Amino acid sequence: MLYPLTFETIFKDKIWGGQKIKTILNKDFTGSPDRPLPNCGETWEVSDVEGNVSVVKEGSLIGKSLRDLVEQYKGDLVGQHVYEKYGNRFPLLVKFIDANDDLSIQVHPDDALAAKRKSGFGKTEMWYIMQADEGAQLNAGFNREVTKDEYVKAVADNTIQDLLNMEEAHPGDVFFLPAGRVHYIGKGLLLAEIQQTSDTTYRIYDFDRVDATTGQKRELHTELAVDAIDYHHYDHYKTPYEHKQNESVNAVTSDYFVTNVLNFTQEVEHDYTHIDSFVILICVSGALTVEAPGGYSVPLAMGQCVLIPAAINNVTLVPDGDMTVLETYVP
């Protein structure tokens, strides 16, 4: 019988990673089963990426992989239309990211280009800023219309940063990043990321830094990036949404996922009978308890999430004070 599922956290040390995963999200990566990590740049909370498939943490399905569950329960887990579209591949990846330094300037391919290059799905994603050091910024897109030739020249001249649109980021900000948009997360940001199930990244520029372990610069993918990039300039890159309390507010609606922001101080019941999809609840501030039929109760604190199978039609959210949750599913 399916129930709300939590998974073992997958920790990733990164050249730009820091300590906020431990100090703010209370996830101790120093005692990782694989090896103690010097830092943690990312945690993968729900993943079906090859080699990094999530494993159930609690309950009667403990130890089962997410891929095993999709193969076994099909539409009851992910939703019938989701299963028909994606088969046995779980379509979303949920992460928390701590940028103690700037990430690389990068871009991701769309589905068509990824398929052409035989690299699985494309990668459309979104960010929700959970914590920001004073003055922290990020890049989303270009600051003007750019031609492919201008871009190639800027990369060659090491002036690519002159073309980038920079945004100051604050807690609660949302940035939707369709595949093809050049971007990077700047130093001092802690955020939740929701994305397609893909680990395909074309690194454009890495600020000439050297890996402390290998003594080498990280690989760049400048040629692969050229045909993946959307060179257009857009008027707005920050995703607008209404900040309301005790209401469900839509922040992102795309072909790949819908994400609502729930900021509640009072108990609320959510009915999912109209959604033919699993739902992932991601706690981005405060704490709550998620109650489901059958007596299932899952406590969530900031930096934790739970997968509600499609077969479960309603849950009750019981806040412990003021909490904010991202609610995401496949439309």
C-alpha positions as CSV (number, residue, x, y, z in Angstrom):
1,M,0.0,0.0,0.0
2,L,1.4,3.4,-1.0
3,Y,2.0,6.1,1.6
4,P,3.8,9.5,1.7
5,L,7.4,8.7,0.9
6,T,10.6,10.2,2.2
7,F,14.0,9.4,0.8
8,E,17.6,9.2,1.9
9,T,19.5,12.4,1.1
10,I,22.2,12.2,-1.6
11,F,25.0,14.6,-0.7
12,K,27.3,16.2,-3.3
13,D,30.5,18.0,-2.5
14,K,31.3,20.8,-5.1
15,I,34.2,23.1,-5.8
16,W,31.8,26.0,-4.9
17,G,30.0,24.2,-2.0
18,G,29.7,25.4,1.6
19,Q,28.4,24.6,5.0
20,K,24.7,25.9,5.0
21,I,23.3,22.4,4.2
22,K,24.5,21.6,7.7
23,T,24.2,24.9,9.6
24,I,20.8,26.0,8.2
25,L,19.2,22.9,6.9
26,N,20.5,20.6,9.7
27,K,21.7,17.9,7.3
28,D,25.0,16.4,8.5
29,F,27.0,15.6,5.4
30,T,30.3,15.1,7.4
31,G,29.2,11.5,8.2
32,S,28.1,10.5,4.8
33,P,28.0,6.7,4.4
34,D,30.3,7.0,1.3
35,R,32.9,9.3,2.8
36,P,33.1,12.4,4.9
37,L,32.6,15.5,2.7
38,P,34.6,18.7,3.1
39,N,31.6,20.7,2.0
40,C,28.2,20.2,0.5
41,G,27.1,22.1,-2.6
42,E,24.0,20.1,-3.3
43,T,21.6,17.6,-1.8
44,W,19.5,15.5,-4.1
45,E,16.2,14.8,-2.3
46,V,14.1,13.1,-5.0
47,S,16.1,11.7,-7.9
48,D,15.9,9.1,-10.7
49,V,19.2,10.2,-12.4
50,E,21.3,7.2,-13.4
51,G,23.8,6.4,-10.6
52,N,21.9,8.7,-8.1
53,V,18.5,7.0,-7.7
54,S,16.7,7.9,-4.4
55,V,16.0,5.1,-1.9
56,V,13.0,5.1,0.5
57,K,14.0,6.1,4.0
58,E,11.0,4.9,6.1
59,G,8.0,2.7,6.2
60,S,7.2,-0.7,4.7
61,L,9.0,0.2,1.4
62,I,12.2,1.2,3.1
63,G,15.2,0.4,1.0
64,K,13.3,0.4,-2.3
65,S,14.6,2.6,-5.0
66,L,12.4,5.2,-6.7
67,R,12.9,3.5,-10.0
68,D,11.7,0.2,-8.5
69,L,8.6,1.9,-7.2
70,V,7.7,3.4,-10.5
71,E,8.1,0.1,-12.2
72,Q,6.0,-1.6,-9.6
73,Y,3.2,0.9,-9.0
74,K,3.1,2.8,-12.3
75,G,0.2,5.2,-12.4
76,D,-0.7,4.7,-8.8
77,L,2.6,6.3,-7.9
78,V,3.2,8.9,-10.6
79,G,-0.3,9.4,-12.1
80,Q,-1.6,7.6,-15.2
81,H,-1.0,10.3,-17.7
82,V,2.5,10.9,-16.2
83,Y,3.3,7.1,-16.6
84,E,2.0,7.1,-20.2
85,K,4.3,10.1,-21.0
86,Y,7.5,9.1,-19.1
87,G,7.2,5.4,-18.6
88,N,9.4,4.0,-15.8
89,R,11.5,7.2,-15.6
90,F,10.5,9.5,-12.7
91,P,10.3,12.9,-14.4
92,L,11.4,15.4,-11.7
93,L,14.6,16.0,-9.7
94,V,14.5,18.0,-6.4
95,K,17.6,19.6,-4.9
96,F,18.8,22.0,-2.3
97,I,21.9,24.1,-3.4
98,D,24.4,26.0,-1.2
99,A,26.6,28.3,-3.3
100,N,29.5,29.3,-1.1
101,D,31.1,30.6,-4.3
102,D,29.8,31.4,-7.8
103,L,28.7,28.3,-9.8
104,S,29.9,28.1,-13.4
105,I,28.1,30.1,-16.1
106,Q,26.1,27.3,-17.9
107,V,23.2,26.3,-20.0
108,H,21.1,23.2,-20.4
109,P,19.7,21.7,-23.7
110,D,16.0,21.3,-24.4
111,D,14.4,17.9,-25.0
112,A,14.9,18.0,-28.7
113,L,18.6,18.8,-28.5
114,A,19.2,16.3,-25.7
115,A,17.5,13.6,-27.7
116,K,19.6,14.4,-30.7
117,R,22.7,14.1,-28.6
118,K,21.4,11.0,-26.9
119,S,21.7,12.5,-23.4
120,G,18.2,11.8,-22.1
121,F,15.8,14.6,-21.1
122,G,16.4,18.3,-21.5
123,K,16.6,20.4,-18.4
124,T,14.1,23.1,-17.6
125,E,14.3,24.2,-13.9
126,M,13.2,26.7,-11.3
127,W,14.8,28.2,-8.2
128,Y,13.2,29.3,-4.9
129,I,15.6,31.4,-2.8
130,M,15.6,30.2,0.8
131,Q,18.4,32.3,2.2
132,A,20.6,35.0,0.8
133,D,23.7,36.8,2.1
134,E,23.5,40.6,1.8
135,G,24.0,41.6,-1.8
136,A,24.0,38.1,-3.2
137,Q,23.2,37.9,-6.9
138,L,22.5,35.4,-9.7
139,N,22.5,35.4,-13.4
140,A,19.5,34.6,-15.6
141,G,19.7,35.3,-19.3
142,F,21.4,38.1,-21.2
143,N,21.2,41.8,-20.6
144,R,20.5,42.6,-24.2
145,E,19.8,40.9,-27.5
146,V,22.9,38.8,-28.4
147,T,23.8,37.2,-31.7
148,K,25.4,33.8,-31.8
149,D,28.6,35.4,-33.3
150,E,28.7,38.0,-30.5
151,Y,28.4,35.3,-27.9
152,V,31.1,33.1,-29.5
153,K,33.4,36.2,-29.6
154,A,32.7,37.1,-26.0
155,V,33.5,33.5,-24.9
156,A,36.8,33.6,-26.8
157,D,37.7,37.1,-25.5
158,N,36.8,36.1,-21.9
159,T,34.2,38.9,-21.7
160,I,31.1,36.7,-21.5
161,Q,30.2,38.3,-18.1
162,D,29.6,41.7,-19.8
163,L,26.6,40.1,-21.6
164,L,24.9,38.6,-18.5
165,N,21.7,39.9,-16.8
166,M,22.4,40.0,-13.0
167,E,19.7,40.0,-10.4
168,E,19.9,40.6,-6.7
169,A,18.2,37.7,-5.0
170,H,16.2,37.6,-1.7
171,P,14.4,34.9,0.3
172,G,11.1,34.1,-1.4
173,D,12.2,35.1,-4.9
174,V,11.4,32.6,-7.7
175,F,13.3,32.3,-11.0
176,F,12.0,30.0,-13.8
177,L,14.7,28.9,-16.2
178,P,13.6,27.3,-19.4
179,A,16.1,25.1,-21.1
180,G,18.4,27.3,-23.2
181,R,18.7,30.2,-20.8
182,V,22.2,31.0,-19.7
183,H,22.5,31.2,-15.9
184,Y,24.5,30.8,-12.8
185,I,23.9,30.9,-9.0
186,G,26.0,33.5,-7.3
187,K,27.9,33.3,-4.1
188,G,25.9,33.5,-0.9
189,L,22.6,31.8,-2.0
190,L,20.8,28.8,-0.5
191,L,17.9,27.6,-2.7
192,A,15.6,24.8,-3.6
193,E,15.7,23.7,-7.2
194,I,13.0,21.8,-9.1
195,Q,14.0,20.5,-12.5
196,Q,13.5,17.8,-15.2
197,T,15.3,14.6,-14.5
198,S,18.6,15.4,-16.2
199,D,22.2,16.0,-15.2
200,T,23.2,17.4,-18.6
201,T,25.0,20.7,-18.1
202,Y,27.1,22.7,-20.7
203,R,29.7,24.7,-18.7
204,I,30.5,27.9,-20.5
205,Y,32.9,29.6,-18.1
206,D,34.2,28.6,-14.6
207,F,36.0,31.8,-13.5
208,D,39.4,30.1,-14.2
209,R,39.4,28.3,-10.9
210,V,41.3,25.2,-10.2
211,D,40.1,22.1,-8.4
212,A,42.0,21.7,-5.1
213,T,42.1,17.9,-5.5
214,T,43.1,17.5,-9.1
215,G,44.9,20.8,-9.6
216,Q,43.1,21.1,-12.9
217,K,40.5,23.5,-14.3
218,R,37.0,21.9,-14.8
219,E,36.0,20.9,-18.3
220,L,34.2,23.5,-20.4
221,H,31.6,22.7,-23.0
222,T,31.7,25.9,-25.1
223,E,31.0,24.3,-28.4
224,L,28.2,22.1,-27.2
225,A,26.6,25.2,-25.6
226,V,26.4,27.3,-28.8
227,D,23.4,25.5,-30.2
228,A,21.7,25.1,-26.9
229,I,21.4,28.8,-26.0
230,D,18.4,31.1,-26.3
231,Y,20.1,34.3,-27.4
232,H,17.0,36.5,-26.9
233,H,16.7,39.2,-24.3
234,Y,13.6,39.3,-22.1
235,D,12.1,42.2,-20.1
236,H,11.8,40.2,-16.9
237,Y,13.7,37.2,-15.6
238,K,12.5,37.1,-12.0
239,T,9.2,35.1,-11.9
240,P,6.4,37.2,-10.4
241,Y,3.8,35.7,-8.0
242,E,1.6,37.0,-5.3
243,H,2.9,36.7,-1.7
244,K,-0.2,35.7,0.3
245,Q,-0.7,34.0,3.6
246,N,-3.0,31.1,4.1
247,E,-3.6,30.7,0.4
248,S,-2.1,28.5,-2.3
249,V,-0.4,30.7,-4.9
250,N,0.8,29.6,-8.3
251,A,4.4,30.6,-9.0
252,V,5.3,28.4,-12.1
253,T,3.3,26.6,-14.7
254,S,5.2,24.9,-17.4
255,D,5.0,21.8,-19.6
256,Y,7.2,19.9,-17.1
257,F,6.0,21.0,-13.7
258,V,3.6,23.2,-11.8
259,T,4.8,24.8,-8.6
260,N,2.6,26.5,-6.0
261,V,3.8,28.4,-2.9
262,L,2.0,27.6,0.3
263,N,2.6,30.0,3.1
264,F,0.3,28.9,6.0
265,T,-0.1,29.5,9.7
266,Q,-3.3,27.4,10.0
267,E,-4.2,23.8,9.3
268,V,-5.3,23.2,5.7
269,E,-6.6,20.2,3.7
270,H,-5.4,19.7,0.2
271,D,-7.6,17.7,-2.3
272,Y,-5.6,16.2,-5.1
273,T,-8.4,14.3,-6.9
274,H,-8.2,16.8,-9.8
275,I,-4.4,16.1,-10.3
276,D,-3.4,13.0,-12.2
277,S,0.1,13.2,-10.8
278,F,2.2,12.6,-7.8
279,V,2.8,15.7,-5.6
280,I,6.1,16.7,-4.0
281,L,5.9,18.9,-0.9
282,I,9.2,20.8,-0.2
283,C,9.5,22.7,3.1
284,V,11.5,25.9,2.4
285,S,10.9,27.6,5.8
286,G,9.4,26.8,9.2
287,A,8.0,23.3,10.0
288,L,4.8,21.3,9.6
289,T,3.3,17.9,9.7
290,V,1.8,16.2,6.6
291,E,-1.1,13.9,7.5
292,A,-2.5,11.4,5.1
293,P,-5.3,8.7,5.1
294,G,-4.4,5.6,7.0
295,G,-2.9,7.4,9.9
296,Y,0.3,8.3,8.1
297,S,2.0,11.4,9.6
298,V,5.2,12.9,8.2
299,P,7.0,15.8,10.0
300,L,8.8,18.2,7.7
301,A,11.3,20.9,8.6
302,M,13.1,23.4,6.4
303,G,15.1,21.4,3.9
304,Q,12.9,18.3,3.9
305,C,10.4,17.0,1.4
306,V,7.9,14.2,0.9
307,L,6.4,12.6,-2.2
308,I,2.7,12.1,-2.1
309,P,1.7,9.2,-4.5
310,A,-1.0,9.9,-7.1
311,A,-3.2,7.3,-5.4
312,I,-3.5,9.5,-2.3
313,N,-6.2,12.0,-3.0
314,N,-5.9,14.3,0.0
315,V,-3.5,15.4,2.7
316,T,-3.7,17.7,5.7
317,L,-0.9,20.2,6.4
318,V,-0.5,21.1,10.0
319,P,1.9,24.1,10.4
320,D,4.1,24.5,13.5
321,G,3.8,28.3,13.4
322,D,4.6,30.0,10.1
323,M,5.7,27.7,7.4
324,T,6.3,27.8,3.6
325,V,6.0,24.8,1.3
326,L,6.5,24.4,-2.4
327,E,3.9,22.1,-3.9
328,T,5.0,20.7,-7.3
329,Y,3.5,18.2,-9.7
330,V,3.4,17.3,-13.4
331,P,0.5,19.0,-15.3
